[in-house]
Amino acid sequence: MNRLECDRMFMAVMEAGSFIGGARQLGTSSGQASKLVSRLESELGVRLLNRTTRSVSPTEAGQAYHDRLRVLIEELDRLDSEIRNISQTPRGRLRVAAPLTFGIRELAPALNDFAARYPEIELDVSFSDRAVNLVDDGFDLAVRVGQPDDSSLIIRKLCAVRIVVVGAQAYLDRNPAPETPADLTRHDCIIDTNFRDPSRWPSGDPPGVAVSGRLRFSNAEACLQAAEAGLGLACVPAFVAGDAIRGGRVVPLLQEFESAPYDIFLLYPHSRHLAAKVRLLVDALVERYRDTPHWERGW
């Protein structure tokens, strides 16, 4: 039995005028009610109630304690209600972290839809390729490329992404299209330095094929733009290349030699009572990518 339990029982007995009535209010026995009030009196070192066989009345100390305690209990109940309301109602600040390219291309439109649907939620979004620590950096939700290894977080798969080799038709008119991954060694390859091994593309069997080229960028969008300009071949995520392929600006190559797709995950802290705003965003994102991603359609 804790102090708050004793305090609440004392208040109930005072309001009911008897142990039986107080016990009935809190769904317990009169014996338990008497025990809790006696425990409170023992802790305070003073008698709070005068007892008769049928009723109770407060002592001077009991009345003073009741009057001050009532204010505190009411304030505590208001606080409990406010906190539960925060947890269950979608409002307040929601901090999200995501990789730069996926964030701008994919997550931003999804977050805009979410913000329009829930106007009382304040979104604070960071797009960066820097890995964040959710707890230390104060984020509610993060999007992560590749399987995370942090067992302290809830990890939920969002989608799978193919890596595709593409080139503009103008470039392919000057250079025969590669028929096998080994042919890439004879092409101008636009290097994405964000790759774990930028000099090796994940085409064909692991560990892929060694490539080289005079253009190096730390961003897949920039690599795609260079490929669209006919400056070489690029190896980029399908969500980056999808529109350009559908629009005929680049051509997908070596599709039969593609490596296994990589997964993108949602991460959020364990919580017995997950805030409604986080739960709603997680559900909205998972639903958005439940079917074949839009970037895979039409090519």
C-alpha positions as CSV (number, residue, x, y, z in Angstrom):
1,M,0.0,0.0,0.0
2,N,1.4,3.4,-1.0
3,R,0.9,6.9,0.5
4,L,-1.3,8.1,-2.3
5,E,-3.6,5.0,-1.8
6,C,-3.9,5.9,1.9
7,D,-4.6,9.5,1.1
8,R,-7.3,8.7,-1.4
9,M,-9.0,6.3,1.0
10,F,-8.9,9.0,3.8
11,M,-10.6,11.4,1.4
12,A,-13.3,8.8,0.5
13,V,-14.0,8.0,4.1
14,M,-14.3,11.7,5.0
15,E,-16.7,12.3,2.1
16,A,-18.8,9.3,2.9
17,G,-18.8,9.8,6.6
18,S,-18.0,6.1,7.3
19,F,-15.5,3.4,6.4
20,I,-18.2,1.3,4.7
21,G,-19.1,4.2,2.4
22,G,-15.5,5.1,1.7
23,A,-14.7,1.5,0.9
24,R,-17.7,1.3,-1.4
25,Q,-16.5,4.4,-3.4
26,L,-13.1,2.8,-4.1
27,G,-14.3,-0.7,-4.5
28,T,-12.7,-2.3,-1.5
29,S,-13.7,-3.7,1.9
30,S,-14.3,-1.7,5.1
31,G,-11.5,-3.6,6.7
32,Q,-9.0,-2.5,4.0
33,A,-10.3,1.1,4.3
34,S,-9.7,1.1,8.1
35,K,-6.2,-0.4,7.5
36,L,-5.2,2.3,5.0
37,V,-6.4,5.2,7.2
38,S,-4.6,3.7,10.2
39,R,-1.5,3.4,8.1
40,L,-1.8,7.1,7.2
41,E,-2.3,8.1,10.8
42,S,0.7,6.1,11.8
43,E,2.9,7.8,9.1
44,L,1.7,11.2,10.1
45,G,1.9,10.5,13.9
46,V,-1.5,12.0,14.6
47,R,-5.1,10.8,14.8
48,L,-7.1,12.0,11.8
49,L,-10.5,10.5,12.6
50,N,-12.7,9.9,15.6
51,R,-14.4,6.5,15.1
52,T,-17.7,5.2,16.3
53,T,-19.4,2.0,15.4
54,R,-21.5,3.7,12.6
55,S,-19.6,6.8,11.5
56,V,-16.4,8.8,11.7
57,S,-15.7,12.5,12.2
58,P,-12.5,14.4,11.7
59,T,-10.2,15.5,14.4
60,E,-8.9,19.1,14.2
61,A,-5.8,17.7,12.5
62,G,-7.9,15.5,10.3
63,Q,-10.0,18.4,9.1
64,A,-6.9,20.5,8.3
65,Y,-5.3,17.6,6.5
66,H,-8.5,17.0,4.5
67,D,-8.8,20.6,3.4
68,R,-5.3,20.8,2.1
69,L,-5.2,17.3,0.7
70,R,-8.4,17.9,-1.3
71,V,-6.7,20.7,-3.3
72,L,-3.7,18.5,-4.0
73,I,-5.8,15.5,-5.0
74,E,-7.9,17.6,-7.4
75,E,-4.7,19.0,-9.0
76,L,-3.2,15.6,-9.3
77,D,-6.4,14.3,-11.0
78,R,-6.3,17.2,-13.4
79,L,-2.7,16.4,-14.2
80,D,-3.5,12.8,-14.8
81,S,-6.3,13.7,-17.1
82,E,-4.1,16.2,-19.1
83,I,-1.3,13.6,-19.5
84,R,-3.7,10.9,-20.6
85,N,-5.2,13.4,-23.1
86,I,-1.7,14.2,-24.5
87,S,-1.1,10.5,-24.9
88,Q,-4.5,9.7,-26.6
89,T,-5.1,12.9,-28.7
90,P,-3.0,13.7,-31.8
91,R,-1.5,17.1,-30.9
92,G,1.8,18.6,-30.0
93,R,5.3,18.5,-31.4
94,L,6.5,15.4,-33.3
95,R,10.2,15.2,-34.2
96,V,11.1,13.0,-37.2
97,A,14.6,12.1,-38.6
98,A,15.1,10.6,-42.1
99,P,17.9,10.2,-44.7
100,L,18.3,13.2,-46.9
101,T,17.3,11.8,-50.3
102,F,14.5,9.5,-49.2
103,G,13.3,12.2,-46.9
104,I,13.0,14.9,-49.5
105,R,11.7,12.6,-52.3
106,E,9.4,10.3,-50.3
107,L,8.8,11.3,-46.8
108,A,8.1,15.0,-47.3
109,P,5.0,14.3,-49.4
110,A,3.8,11.8,-46.9
111,L,4.4,14.2,-44.0
112,N,2.6,17.0,-45.8
113,D,-0.5,14.7,-46.2
114,F,-0.2,13.8,-42.5
115,A,0.1,17.5,-41.4
116,A,-3.0,18.4,-43.5
117,R,-5.0,15.6,-41.8
118,Y,-3.9,16.4,-38.3
119,P,-3.6,20.2,-38.0
120,E,-2.9,20.2,-34.2
121,I,0.3,18.2,-34.7
122,E,3.5,20.3,-35.1
123,L,6.0,18.5,-37.3
124,D,9.8,19.1,-36.7
125,V,11.6,17.1,-39.4
126,S,15.3,16.6,-39.9
127,F,16.6,15.3,-43.3
128,S,20.2,14.3,-43.0
129,D,22.4,11.3,-43.8
130,R,23.9,11.6,-40.3
131,A,22.7,8.8,-38.0
132,V,20.8,10.1,-35.0
133,N,20.3,8.7,-31.5
134,L,16.5,8.9,-31.0
135,V,16.7,9.3,-27.2
136,D,19.8,11.5,-26.9
137,D,18.7,13.7,-29.9
138,G,15.1,13.9,-28.8
139,F,13.4,12.4,-31.8
140,D,10.1,10.6,-31.7
141,L,10.6,8.6,-34.9
142,A,13.4,7.9,-37.3
143,V,13.6,6.4,-40.8
144,R,16.7,4.2,-41.2
145,V,18.2,2.5,-44.3
146,G,19.3,-1.1,-43.6
147,Q,18.6,-3.4,-40.7
148,P,19.2,-1.5,-37.4
149,D,20.9,-3.3,-34.6
150,D,19.5,-1.3,-31.6
151,S,17.5,-3.7,-29.5
152,S,16.3,-0.9,-27.3
153,L,14.0,0.5,-30.1
154,I,10.9,-0.8,-31.8
155,I,11.8,-1.6,-35.4
156,R,9.2,-1.8,-38.1
157,K,9.8,-2.4,-41.8
158,L,8.5,0.3,-44.1
159,C,9.5,-0.9,-47.6
160,A,12.1,-2.5,-49.8
161,V,14.1,-0.5,-52.3
162,R,15.8,-1.8,-55.5
163,I,19.2,-0.4,-56.7
164,V,19.1,0.1,-60.4
165,V,21.8,1.0,-63.0
166,V,20.6,3.6,-65.5
167,G,21.9,5.6,-68.4
168,A,20.6,8.2,-70.9
169,Q,19.9,7.1,-74.4
170,A,22.3,9.7,-75.7
171,Y,25.1,8.1,-73.7
172,L,24.1,4.6,-74.8
173,D,24.1,5.8,-78.4
174,R,27.8,6.5,-78.0
175,N,28.6,3.5,-75.8
176,P,27.1,0.0,-76.2
177,A,24.8,-0.8,-73.3
178,P,26.4,-3.2,-70.8
179,E,25.1,-6.8,-71.1
180,T,26.7,-8.1,-67.9
181,P,28.0,-6.5,-64.8
182,A,31.5,-7.1,-66.0
183,D,30.9,-4.7,-68.9
184,L,30.6,-1.8,-66.4
185,T,34.3,-1.7,-66.1
186,R,34.4,-0.2,-69.7
187,H,31.9,2.5,-68.9
188,D,32.1,6.0,-67.3
189,C,30.4,5.3,-64.0
190,I,29.1,8.2,-61.9
191,I,30.1,7.4,-58.3
192,D,27.9,7.9,-55.3
193,T,30.3,8.3,-52.4
194,N,27.5,7.5,-49.9
195,F,27.8,3.8,-50.9
196,R,29.6,1.7,-48.3
197,D,32.2,0.9,-51.0
198,P,31.8,3.7,-53.6
199,S,34.2,2.0,-56.1
200,R,32.0,-1.2,-56.2
201,W,28.5,-1.4,-57.5
202,P,26.0,-4.0,-56.1
203,S,25.4,-5.5,-59.5
204,G,25.6,-9.3,-60.1
205,D,27.0,-11.6,-57.5
206,P,28.5,-10.2,-54.2
207,P,30.7,-8.3,-53.7
208,G,29.5,-6.6,-56.9
209,V,31.7,-5.1,-59.6
210,A,34.5,-2.6,-59.5
211,V,33.7,0.6,-61.3
212,S,35.4,3.9,-62.0
213,G,34.6,7.3,-63.4
214,R,35.5,11.0,-63.4
215,L,32.3,12.2,-61.6
216,R,31.7,11.6,-57.9
217,F,28.8,12.9,-55.9
218,S,27.7,12.4,-52.3
219,N,24.0,12.3,-53.3
220,A,22.0,10.0,-55.5
221,E,19.9,12.8,-57.0
222,A,23.1,14.5,-58.3
223,C,24.3,11.1,-59.8
224,L,20.9,10.7,-61.6
225,Q,21.1,14.3,-63.0
226,A,24.6,13.6,-64.4
227,A,23.3,10.4,-66.0
228,E,20.3,12.2,-67.5
229,A,22.9,14.7,-69.0
230,G,24.5,11.7,-70.8
231,L,27.7,11.9,-68.7
232,G,27.8,8.2,-67.8
233,L,25.9,5.4,-66.0
234,A,24.5,5.8,-62.5
235,C,23.6,3.3,-59.8
236,V,20.8,4.7,-57.7
237,P,17.8,3.7,-55.6
238,A,14.6,3.0,-57.6
239,F,12.7,5.7,-55.8
240,V,15.2,8.2,-57.2
241,A,15.2,6.8,-60.8
242,G,11.5,5.9,-61.1
243,D,10.2,9.2,-62.6
244,A,13.2,9.6,-64.9
245,I,12.7,6.0,-66.2
246,R,8.9,6.5,-66.8
247,G,9.7,9.8,-68.5
248,G,12.2,8.2,-70.8
249,R,15.1,10.4,-69.6
250,V,17.1,7.3,-68.6
251,V,16.9,3.6,-69.4
252,P,17.2,0.8,-66.7
253,L,20.1,-1.6,-67.4
254,L,21.2,-5.0,-66.2
255,Q,17.9,-5.6,-64.4
256,E,18.4,-9.4,-64.4
257,F,21.6,-8.9,-62.5
258,E,20.2,-6.6,-59.7
259,S,21.3,-7.4,-56.2
260,A,18.8,-8.0,-53.4
261,P,16.8,-4.9,-52.4
262,Y,17.6,-3.2,-49.2
263,D,15.0,-2.5,-46.6
264,I,14.0,0.8,-45.0
265,F,12.8,0.8,-41.4
266,L,10.9,2.9,-38.9
267,L,12.4,3.2,-35.5
268,Y,10.8,4.5,-32.3
269,P,11.3,4.1,-28.6
270,H,9.6,1.4,-26.6
271,S,6.7,2.8,-24.7
272,R,4.0,1.1,-22.8
273,H,1.6,3.9,-23.8
274,L,2.8,5.2,-27.2
275,A,1.7,8.7,-27.9
276,A,-1.2,8.9,-30.3
277,K,0.7,11.2,-32.7
278,V,3.6,8.8,-33.1
279,R,1.2,5.8,-33.5
280,L,-0.8,7.6,-36.1
281,L,2.3,8.6,-38.1
282,V,3.7,5.1,-38.0
283,D,0.4,3.6,-39.2
284,A,0.0,6.2,-41.9
285,L,3.5,5.5,-43.3
286,V,3.1,1.8,-43.2
287,E,-0.2,2.0,-45.0
288,R,1.3,4.3,-47.6
289,Y,3.9,1.7,-48.6
290,R,1.8,-1.4,-48.0
291,D,1.4,-2.1,-51.7
292,T,4.0,-1.9,-54.5
293,P,5.8,1.4,-54.1
294,H,4.7,4.0,-56.6
295,W,8.2,4.4,-57.9
296,E,8.1,0.7,-59.2
297,R,5.1,1.2,-61.3
298,G,5.0,1.8,-65.0
299,W,8.5,0.6,-66.0
